[in-house]
Amino acid sequence: MIRKAVFAAAMLVVFCFAAAPVLSADNAAAPAFAGCDSMPMTKDRYSNIWTKPGFDIKQFGTIVIERPGVSGLKPSDRVNYDEFATMFHSNITDRIKTAGFYREVTWNRPAAAVRTLVLRSEFTEMTPGSTAARWTVGFGAGRGAVTARSALLADGKDVVMCWQSRHMDASSATGRILLERGMAVLADRLFFYFDRYYRAGQ
């Protein structure tokens, strides 16, 4: 009996330590997006954007590009959200690395590191639509959509850029192609605004 109690207590400690990074990541993500929700976003054809006036992102040598969150999406047996979030993450990471803005582009440095920018993203929609409807009905039927939002934080805490965009598609042959295209399109749009902010400060 005592042995079982000791084992149970040990397992509880292990669980708490294992869960701590996940819980802290979720808690850390909330303030960034809550802050963005209160910002006066500017709309254009494809995206909503806000940037902090006068902030110089060129003063940072490192950027951490966190893996996008998918925990807010409704569970689905049709879509592996993690797989497509990884595609988006790879796309935006490669774009920023290639641009050469920063001495170091990584994804595993602590968000609280000093003189480090953190790019945090999450998906709020990832729907493949209906392939059958796209083929048989047309006229926009069966369309799918992906929506992502991102926050850029200085030193892992001060929000300096907010971005949100939605891509709808009614022409892809399959749901997978639709989502793959969505990941590439949204990453391109995010990079466009990041590039503009870096070069022009707006």
N, C-alpha and C positions, 0 to 999 in steps of 0.2 A: 504494500500500500504506500509506504514512504517512498519507495523507489519510483512508483508511478507519479507521485506528486512532484518529486524532484525533476523527473523527466518532463512533465508538463510545464513546470516553471522554466526549465531550460529552453524548451521550444518556444515559449512565450517571449523570452528575451531575444532569441534568434529572429523571431518574426518581427519584433519591434525594430531591431536594427536593420533588417532587410527592407522594411516598409518605410523607414525614415527618409531615404533619398526620394522616394516617390511622393511622399506627403509634402516634403519641403519643396520639391519641384512644382507641385500643384499650387502650393501656397505662394511661391515666388512668382508664378505666372499671373496670378489674379490681379495684383496691383497694376501691372503694365497695361493690361487690356481694359481694366476699369478706368485707368487714366485716359486711355484713348477714347473710351465711350463718352467722355465729358468734353473732348476737344472739338473745336469748330472745324470739322473736316471740309476740305475743298473738293468739289466734285468735278470730274472731267468725263470724257466718254467712257472710260473703262474702270476707273478706280476712284476711291476717296483717299485723300492724303492730308496730313497735317505735319508741319515741321516747326520746330522751336526757333523763333526768330533770333538771329545773331549767334547761334551756336556753331562752333567750328569743329566739324567732325574730322578735319585733317590733323588735329592735334593728338590723335590716337594712333598707336602703332600696331595694336592687336584688335581683331574682331573675333568674337565667339559666335558662331552661327549654330544655334541650338536646333535639335531635331524637332520638327513641327508636332504639335499636340493633336491628337485625334479623339481624346477621351470624351469630348462633348457630342460626338456623332452617335446617332442611333445605331445599335448593334445590327449587323447585316451578315447574312450567310452568302451574299453575292459578291461582296467587295472586301478585299484585304486592305483595310485602310492604311495599315503600317507600310505596306509595300509602296503605295502611291505617295504617301508622305515622304518616304525615303527618296523617291524620284525627285520630288520638289526640292528636298533638302540638297541633293546632289547637284541639281541644276543651278540653284542660287549660289551654292558654295563655289562651284566651278566658275560661274560668271564673275563673282567678286575676286576670286583668286587671280583669274586671267587679267582682270582690270589693273591689278598691281597697286591698289589703293593702300594696302597695309603690309607691313613687314611680316606679320603672321596672321594667317586665317586658320582657325581651329574650331573644334566643337566640344572640347572637353575641359576647358579651363573654368574654374569657379566663377560664377556670375558676379561675385563681389570683388574680383580682381581690379586693382587701381589702374587707371589709364587704359582701360579695356572697354570696347564697345560690345554690346550683346544684342544680337538680332534674334528675337523670339517670335515664333509664328504658331498659328493653330488653324486647323480647318474647321469651319462651321457647317459645311455642306460638301458632300461627295456622293453624287447620285449618277449612276450610269444610264438612267433612262431605259427605254424599251427599244431594242434593236428591231423587233418585229413591227412595231408601230412606225418606226422611222422608214422601214422598207415598204410597208404596205399602204400606209396612210399618207405619209409625207406632210407637207405644209406645216412643219414645226411639231408634228406629233411625235411622241416618244423622246423628246429632248431630255438631255441630262445636263447637270451643272455641277461646278465646283466653286466653292467660295473659301477664300483664305484671308486672314488678317495677320499683320505683323506689327511689332513695336521695336524700335531701336532704343536701347538704353545706354546711357553713359555711366561707366563704372558699375554697371549691373543694376542701377536703381533709378536714375533720372530719365524719364521718357523724353526723347528728343525728336522722334519721328513716329507717326502712326500711319498705317496703310491698310486698305481693304479693297478687295476686288472679287468680282464674280465672272466666271466664264460659262456661257451656255452653248450647247452644241446639239444640233439636230441632223448633222450630216455624216457623223462617223459610222462606219460599217458595224462596229461592235462596241459594247460598253467599255471594254478594255482600252480600245483605241481612243475612245472619247475621253477617258480619264487620263491616259498618258498624254494626250494633247493638252488637256486642261492643266496638268502639272507644268508642262513646258511653257504654256502661255502665261500662267500666273507668275512663274519664276521670271520670265522676261519682263513682265510689267513691273514687278517689284524691283528688279535691277534697274530699270529705266528711271524710276523715282529715286532710288538710292544713288545712282550715278548723277542725276540732276542735283540732288542735295549736296553731294560731295563737290561737284564742280562749281555750282552756282549758289549754294547755301539756301536753296528754296525748292 
